[in-house]
């Protein structure tokens, strides 16, 4: 069966420090991969989307970046965190389908607090 | 920017009550609509994937309907139980979004015993 793991679960970082959140998927190949963020009082906002190794679509201009070094690994990074980067980050995957309607399977989430 | 609205923002019901809430989305260029349930301390889980106008889906006491012409979907819970307490999210896929979902802000449901 397929599983998705995301870490760390909780992170408290000072402003200006770097960030690395990692996500791996097991039990499937060629998944679509996503990074979402939920800021306080808001819905889920798509940050990055990937259909393959090295293929990243950025949805929101910001100081975050994403990389997909391997088929089932997705990394969210920042060189210098801002206060506004605080939030709950969710990694997700979906089966790559011709009709692009596949449901998302989410990781456990990472809560980032920037002080 | 795609506008996906959910109402109400929150809802408190008593155990045994039936309830429903709404997801509104652009009626043009519809491709698919998802419903997810997000329980506290857990990950969001898919309830339904809906693609056709007039679709009705059911899973146990939960059902959903879809009207793509007017741009809305209803989620119904019959005989609510405390374990139904969660945030219910809808997500819209347009014909030009290449499978990327735009989420509404969610409806927070609390079922009181």
Interface residues (C-beta under 8 A of the other chain):
Chain A: X32 X34 X36 X42 X43 X44 X45 X46 X49 X57 X59 X90 X94 X97 X99 X100 X101 X102 X103 X104 X105 X106 X107 X108 X109
Chain B: X4 X31 X32 X34 X36 X43 X44 X45 X46 X49 X51 X89 X91 X93 X98 X99 X100 X101 X102 X103 X104 X105 X106
